[in-house]
Amino acid sequence: MRVLITGGAGYIGSTVASACLDAGIEPVILDNLITGRREFAKGRAFYEGDISDGPLIDKIFAEYPDIEAVVHCAALIVVPDSVADPIGYYRANVTKSLEFVDHLIRNGCTRMIFSSSASIYRTGDDHTVTEDSPLDPQSPYARTKAVCEAMFADIAAGRPIKILSLRYFNPIGADPEMRTGLQLRRPSHALGKMIEAYEEGVPFRITGTGYPTRDGTGIRDYVHVWDLATAHVAALRRFDGLDVDVINLGTGAGTTVRELAEAFNRVVDRPIEVVETDPRPGDVAGAYTRSDRARSLLDWQARYSVEEGIRHSLEWAGLRESRLG
């Protein structure tokens, strides 16, 4: 089996590509390298370019006519950037995805997995979401994902293509074999800030302790990136037998920021100091997904613990400079 992976030189896409290779699936990588890294495509069939470039898509399918499916990971994903530049985000994530699907249909590709986001849900009172939860995206980034999903549903209803959306929250960790990982040196998410605090010997700040969660701090669904990658592979394997268009991927439990810090300190040799500060504008209590559908339809569940995700993130952070320069 051969698949095309857009954004395949990025954090998620490159890990999906590695999981495909390990499963005997040949990935073909398409990435414009705006945020992706050429190093992550080394040794893999690779095309540098844009998903909206019709002649390039035609060339890929002409050179690899046996491509059976597409995993669409290409997107801009930074929420504050989407607030500052909504036009750029809608153009990159929505307009170009529309062009891309048109190119796929023209080339006879009828299967696509869309690597989406659980941030499009409205959070329930118990901080959980299911595939049937109402949608209420709270940022331009999240809205681009919701718009894409609605657009894809309309296209699939009238054209010869089936599109499955996989929704998830917060990836952590790295390829356990350290082939790829998070390419950013200073990620803005909580685990990134903990690693930064550990490396610099400064306190980690918990922003907000008055949320209606079990310990007052925000709750998130930290799922290991390798678990996400294997879920994409399982979806590829079972694609034709699936009669749904959305599947959630998550831990089914959620982790509060305070619990994440405690897990971090169980992993490292030198605990970080934790201090409490006021919440930041726009911060929310958070949510996590129930993944019953993934278990029943994909025979998948998150297998790596939060501690293992932290450990792999730290290992990759120590290697990143030598791997990426």
Secondary structure, DSSP 8 states (H G I E B T S, - for coil): -EEEEETTTSHHHHHHHHHHHHTT-EEEEEE--SSS-GGGGTTSEEEES-TT-HHHHHHHHHH-TTEEEEEE------HHHHHH-HHHHHIIIIIHHHHHHHHHHHTT--EEEEE--GGGB---TTSEE-TTS-B---SHHHHHHHHHHHHHHHHHHHSS-EEEEEE--EEE---TTSS-----SS--SHHHHHHHHHHHT--EEEE---SSSSSSS-EE-EEEHHHHHHHHHHHHHHGGG---SEEE-S-SS-EEHHHHHHHHHHHSSS---EEEE---TT-----EE--HHHHHHH-----S-HHHHHHHHHHHHHHHHHHH-
